[in-house]
Amino acid sequence: MLQEIISFLTATIYQNIFLGIFLGVLIETIFPPIPSEIILPLSGYLLSFFNFSISGLLIGILIATTGATVGSLIYYFAALKLGRRFIERYGKYFFIDRKKLRAVDNWFKKHGKKVVFLGRMLPGIRELVSLPAGFSKMKLKDYIIYTFSGSLIWSSFLTSIGYFLGESWKNLQLEKLSNLIFITILFAIITYFIFKELVKKLQKV
């Protein structure tokens, strides 16, 4: 079944690239077994193959980010309306790992909103971060902002890999490199904020 879904999404991306990107990322967000490490680089590669300019790449990234955000809202509202007990009991039918869910839930309780942002870039829990946000009744506006921002970074990174590397992206084994990608992005974000604070302090001197 998984292979059939991936084949359908791949065919859709070939036939109508922007619709395919949106549906691919939307379904990937709802259905965790489908890896974004396939959908996004493939989308980037096809954008390059069909001679889309950088503006086409940016449109593709925005469409992918929108698809991820819309897909994540399904989990958010499911958690918000149905509650923790229902999700923990029936989540297995939607491929939700109870142990991972509890780990993400505890992470969210300790660190709050930033988990939604960072979690959208962390393979294995990208889909799950929406649930504790719903359980805790996180404000919808904040949720969308943090989800969109995190998804934008992740979508930009993976789609650009396919766009600029061409068919070579298939040799990168991105599923195995996902954690390294996340750590790299996280390090870049932390470095940015540290640098920003240092600039502020130097301006006050």
Backbone torsions as a table, in degrees:
resi	resn	phi	psi	omega
1	MET	NA	-43.5	-179.5
2	LEU	-59.6	-45.1	-179.4
3	GLN	-64.0	-35.5	179.5
4	GLU	-66.7	-40.3	179.2
5	ILE	-65.3	-44.9	179.3
6	ILE	-62.4	-40.2	178.9
7	SER	-64.3	-41.0	178.4
8	PHE	-62.9	-45.3	-179.2
9	LEU	-65.9	-40.6	178.1
10	THR	-61.5	-44.4	179.1
11	ALA	-63.4	-38.9	179.8
12	THR	-65.3	-41.5	178.8
13	ILE	-62.3	-39.6	178.8
14	TYR	-65.9	-39.1	-175.2
15	GLN	-79.7	-40.7	-179.8
16	ASN	-143.9	93.2	-164.7
17	ILE	-60.5	-42.7	-176.7
18	PHE	-72.6	-40.6	175.0
19	LEU	-63.3	-40.7	179.6
20	GLY	-63.2	-40.8	178.0
21	ILE	-61.5	-47.3	-179.2
22	PHE	-60.4	-50.9	-178.7
23	LEU	-65.0	-39.9	-178.8
24	GLY	-60.2	-48.9	-178.5
25	VAL	-72.1	-36.8	177.5
26	LEU	-59.4	-50.9	-178.5
27	ILE	-68.6	-38.4	178.2
28	GLU	-60.5	-35.7	179.9
29	THR	-70.3	-36.0	-179.0
30	ILE	-81.7	-33.0	-173.1
31	PHE	-115.9	86.2	-171.5
32	PRO	-49.9	-33.1	-178.6
33	PRO	-60.9	-19.6	178.0
34	ILE	-82.6	117.3	-175.7
35	PRO	-82.7	133.5	174.9
36	SER	-66.9	-20.0	179.0
37	GLU	-67.4	-9.9	173.4
38	ILE	-102.0	-48.9	-174.4
39	ILE	-61.7	-48.2	-173.4
40	LEU	-72.8	-47.8	177.3
41	PRO	-62.9	-37.1	177.2
42	LEU	-61.2	-42.5	178.4
43	SER	-61.5	-44.8	178.6
44	GLY	-62.7	-42.5	179.1
45	TYR	-60.6	-44.1	-178.8
46	LEU	-69.3	-33.4	175.1
47	LEU	-60.9	-39.2	177.8
48	SER	-72.2	-42.7	-178.1
49	PHE	-60.6	-39.2	-179.9
50	PHE	-89.7	15.3	172.9
51	ASN	62.6	35.9	171.9
52	PHE	-74.4	141.2	179.6
53	SER	-76.5	-178.1	177.5
54	ILE	-59.9	-35.3	177.4
55	SER	-63.5	-35.4	175.5
56	GLY	-65.3	-39.6	176.2
57	LEU	-61.1	-44.9	-179.4
58	LEU	-63.5	-39.2	177.2
59	ILE	-63.4	-43.3	178.4
60	GLY	-60.5	-41.3	179.1
61	ILE	-64.0	-43.1	179.3
62	LEU	-65.0	-38.8	178.0
63	ILE	-65.8	-42.5	178.1
64	ALA	-62.5	-42.6	179.5
65	THR	-63.7	-41.3	177.6
66	THR	-64.3	-42.4	177.9
67	GLY	-60.5	-42.5	178.9
68	ALA	-64.9	-40.5	-178.7
69	THR	-67.7	-44.9	178.6
70	VAL	-62.8	-44.3	179.2
71	GLY	-61.7	-40.6	-178.5
72	SER	-67.6	-26.5	179.6
73	LEU	-65.2	-26.9	177.6
74	ILE	-63.5	-45.4	177.6
75	TYR	-67.3	-40.1	-179.7
76	TYR	-59.1	-49.9	-178.2
77	PHE	-71.0	-31.7	176.1
78	ALA	-62.0	-44.7	178.4
79	ALA	-67.3	-40.1	-178.1
80	LEU	-65.7	-43.4	-174.1
81	LYS	-89.5	-36.3	-175.0
82	LEU	-93.6	-26.4	175.8
83	GLY	89.5	166.7	-176.0
84	ARG	-62.0	-44.5	-174.9
85	ARG	-62.1	-43.4	-179.4
86	PHE	-64.2	-46.0	-178.7
87	ILE	-63.3	-43.4	-179.5
88	GLU	-66.2	-32.4	-177.8
89	ARG	-78.7	-42.7	-173.7
90	TYR	-109.3	-0.9	-177.7
91	GLY	-60.6	-28.3	-178.2
92	LYS	-60.4	-27.2	179.3
93	TYR	-73.1	-12.7	177.6
94	PHE	-114.7	21.7	176.2
95	PHE	63.9	33.3	176.8
96	ILE	-95.3	117.4	-179.3
97	ASP	-79.1	119.4	-175.2
98	ARG	-63.1	-39.0	-179.8
99	LYS	-65.8	-44.1	178.0
100	LYS	-63.9	-39.5	-179.7
101	LEU	-61.2	-44.0	-179.9
102	ARG	-66.9	-36.5	178.0
103	ALA	-64.5	-44.8	178.5
104	VAL	-65.9	-37.2	179.1
105	ASP	-61.9	-44.3	178.2
106	ASN	-65.9	-38.6	177.8
107	TRP	-62.4	-42.1	179.6
108	PHE	-64.9	-41.5	-179.6
109	LYS	-62.9	-32.8	-178.8
110	LYS	-80.4	-38.8	-170.4
111	HIS	-116.7	-9.0	173.1
112	GLY	68.2	-140.3	-170.1
113	LYS	-56.7	-34.9	-176.3
114	LYS	-60.9	-23.4	178.7
115	VAL	-64.7	-37.5	178.9
116	VAL	-63.4	-42.8	179.9
117	PHE	-65.5	-54.0	-177.5
118	LEU	-69.6	-36.5	-177.8
119	GLY	-62.4	-27.8	179.3
120	ARG	-68.8	-10.2	179.5
121	MET	-111.8	5.2	-175.7
122	LEU	-109.8	110.1	-180.0
123	PRO	-56.8	140.8	178.7
124	GLY	97.5	-27.9	178.4
125	ILE	-127.3	4.1	-177.8
126	ARG	-54.6	-42.1	-178.1
127	GLU	-77.5	-26.7	-172.9
128	LEU	-81.0	-22.0	-175.1
129	VAL	-64.8	-19.9	178.9
130	SER	-68.7	-29.6	-174.3
131	LEU	-69.3	-52.6	177.0
132	PRO	-61.9	-29.1	176.1
133	ALA	-64.0	-39.9	176.9
134	GLY	-71.0	-40.8	178.6
135	PHE	-58.0	-41.3	-175.4
136	SER	-84.9	0.7	-179.2
137	LYS	58.8	41.7	175.9
138	MET	-58.2	140.0	-179.0
139	LYS	-57.1	133.9	-176.3
140	LEU	-58.4	-41.4	-179.6
141	LYS	-60.4	-47.3	178.8
142	ASP	-63.2	-42.0	-178.9
143	TYR	-60.0	-46.5	-178.6
144	ILE	-64.0	-42.4	-179.5
145	ILE	-61.9	-48.6	-178.1
146	TYR	-68.3	-38.9	179.9
147	THR	-67.5	-46.1	-179.4
148	PHE	-62.7	-42.5	-178.3
149	SER	-64.3	-47.3	179.1
150	GLY	-65.1	-41.4	179.6
151	SER	-66.3	-33.9	179.8
152	LEU	-63.1	-43.8	179.6
153	ILE	-64.7	-46.7	-178.6
154	TRP	-64.1	-45.5	-179.9
155	SER	-64.5	-40.1	-179.9
156	SER	-61.7	-44.1	-176.6
157	PHE	-64.0	-53.2	-174.5
158	LEU	-72.8	-38.9	179.4
159	THR	-66.5	-38.9	179.2
160	SER	-65.8	-34.0	177.1
161	ILE	-58.7	-48.0	179.3
162	GLY	-65.4	-37.1	-177.0
163	TYR	-68.5	-46.5	-173.4
164	PHE	-88.1	-25.6	-179.1
165	LEU	-95.2	-12.9	-178.9
166	GLY	64.9	-144.6	-177.3
167	GLU	-64.6	-15.6	-178.6
168	SER	-62.9	-20.8	-179.2
169	TRP	-60.2	-26.5	-178.1
170	LYS	-65.7	-22.1	-177.7
171	ASN	-89.4	-1.4	-173.4
172	LEU	-85.0	-13.3	-177.3
173	GLN	50.7	59.0	-173.3
174	LEU	-62.6	-28.4	179.0
175	GLU	-62.0	-36.3	179.3
176	LYS	-78.9	-24.9	-177.6
177	LEU	-93.3	1.3	-174.3
178	SER	-57.5	-44.1	-179.6
179	ASN	-64.3	-37.4	177.5
180	LEU	-65.8	-39.2	177.4
181	ILE	-61.2	-45.5	-179.9
182	PHE	-61.6	-46.0	-179.4
183	ILE	-61.3	-40.1	178.7
184	THR	-62.6	-46.1	179.4
185	ILE	-63.8	-44.1	-179.7
186	LEU	-61.7	-43.2	178.7
187	PHE	-61.5	-41.5	179.7
188	ALA	-63.8	-40.7	180.0
189	ILE	-66.0	-46.2	179.7
190	ILE	-61.9	-43.5	178.6
191	THR	-59.9	-41.3	179.9
192	TYR	-60.5	-48.2	-177.1
193	PHE	-69.1	-35.2	176.1
194	ILE	-64.2	-45.9	178.6
195	PHE	-61.2	-40.5	179.9
196	LYS	-62.2	-42.6	179.5
197	GLU	-67.5	-38.7	178.4
198	LEU	-63.2	-40.0	177.8
199	VAL	-61.7	-42.7	178.9
200	LYS	-60.8	-43.1	-179.0
201	LYS	-67.1	-40.1	179.9
202	LEU	-67.0	-31.9	178.9
203	GLN	-70.2	-25.9	-179.7
204	LYS	-81.7	-20.3	-178.0
205	VAL	-70.9	NA	NA
